[in-house]
């Protein structure tokens, strides 16, 4: 039976610098727990709140394809990378809404303290349901959010910790060598 209308999707954007087991668990949990047809994984060309990244955009996109392409109902999309500049979340959602119905936006609880500073926050808040992934040491304050769901994740890892400590324990073996080489190269620059 053919479904009427657009596919309902969740968008999970980020730097993925590097992607780690926590990102993989988020994708798996979102697919199981959200009422969606598809999950869009959208690596950023450059996070609007950052000035640089460890790995270049193409490398981070490649890592995401390696980790997520084989998961049913997950699409890694290069829209923000093709833009070639820092792209706001609202711009990406408007882009994807042409083809899909973007119902959910997945973010880490570490974003809650700055969420109202996001470009077009009021528009985002009116048009999507926030999916908040719990992160250690980041309090859960949902003030100002119109509608939200919580995705509990017991994963004490972050890309920053991996880059800073050079500990690849939380990086999937499929990309560990590549991540190690980029960290090594970056350290010697």
ChimeraX attribute file (.defattr): number of C-alpha atoms within 10 A of each C-alpha:
attribute: neighborCount
match mode: 1-to-1
recipient: residues
	/A:1	3
	/A:2	4
	/A:3	6
	/A:4	6
	/A:5	9
	/A:6	13
	/A:7	16
	/A:8	17
	/A:9	24
	/A:10	30
	/A:11	25
	/A:12	21
	/A:13	20
	/A:14	19
	/A:15	22
	/A:16	23
	/A:17	24
	/A:18	27
	/A:19	24
	/A:20	23
	/A:21	17
	/A:22	18
	/A:23	23
	/A:24	17
	/A:25	14
	/A:26	20
	/A:27	20
	/A:28	16
	/A:29	14
	/A:30	22
	/A:31	20
	/A:32	10
	/A:33	9
	/A:34	17
	/A:35	13
	/A:36	18
	/A:37	15
	/A:38	20
	/A:39	26
	/A:40	20
	/A:41	25
	/A:42	22
	/A:43	27
	/A:44	29
	/A:45	25
	/A:46	21
	/A:47	19
	/A:48	16
	/A:49	8
	/A:50	9
	/A:51	8
	/A:52	11
	/A:53	15
	/A:54	20
	/A:55	17
	/A:56	15
	/A:57	22
	/A:58	14
	/A:59	17
	/A:60	23
	/A:61	26
	/A:62	14
	/A:63	24
	/A:64	25
	/A:65	16
	/A:66	14
	/A:67	20
	/A:68	19
	/A:69	14
	/A:70	10
	/A:71	13
	/A:72	11
	/A:73	14
	/A:74	19
	/A:75	18
	/A:76	20
	/A:77	19
	/A:78	18
	/A:79	16
	/A:80	23
	/A:81	20
	/A:82	12
	/A:83	11
	/A:84	12
	/A:85	13
	/A:86	16
	/A:87	18
	/A:88	16
	/A:89	22
	/A:90	18
	/A:91	14
	/A:92	17
	/A:93	21
	/A:94	14
	/A:95	14
	/A:96	17
	/A:97	16
	/A:98	10
	/A:99	12
	/A:100	18
	/A:101	19
	/A:102	26
	/A:103	20
	/A:104	25
	/A:105	23
	/A:106	25
	/A:107	21
	/A:108	19
	/A:109	22
	/A:110	17
	/A:111	15
	/A:112	18
	/A:113	14
	/A:114	8
	/A:115	15
	/A:116	16
	/A:117	10
	/A:118	15
	/A:119	15
	/A:120	13
	/A:121	15
	/A:122	15
	/A:123	10
	/A:124	21
	/A:125	19
	/A:126	11
	/A:127	17
	/A:128	20
	/A:129	19
	/A:130	22
	/A:131	23
	/A:132	22
	/A:133	20
	/A:134	20
	/A:135	20
	/A:136	12
	/A:137	9
	/A:138	13
	/A:139	12
	/A:140	16
	/A:141	10
	/A:142	15
	/A:143	9
	/A:144	10
	/A:145	17
	/A:146	14
	/A:147	14
	/A:148	16
	/A:149	14
	/A:150	15
	/A:151	20
	/A:152	12
	/A:153	16
	/A:154	12
	/A:155	15
	/A:156	12
	/A:157	17
	/A:158	19
	/A:159	21
	/A:160	12
	/A:161	13
	/A:162	21
	/A:163	19
	/A:164	10
	/A:165	9
	/A:166	14
	/A:167	11
	/A:168	19
	/A:169	12
	/A:170	18
	/A:171	22
	/A:172	17
	/A:173	12
	/A:174	11
	/A:175	18
	/A:176	16
	/A:177	13
	/A:178	14
	/A:179	26
	/A:180	17
	/A:181	11
	/A:182	17
	/A:183	18
	/A:184	12
	/A:185	11
	/A:186	12
	/A:187	11
	/A:188	7
	/A:189	5
